[in-house]
């Protein structure tokens, strides 16, 4: 009984483990283009997070099967870096 329970738990853990995916959104840019290349075109779909504005992304996506979205990992509410000045004395 213990062996079969252990086997079920082990098989369940192996089947539940999924391969990890790298982060597809670059946090340095606020806009991403989601490109769809369909089943016939091959290559699947991907994100291109190298745009600084929505109009820039939309101009690149024009005529393609793509959509522009705001980057969910862009630090919008992050405080600006604090600059420290030293006085020479």
Order of alpha helices (4+ residues) and beta strands (2+ residues): alpha-beta-alpha-beta-alpha-beta
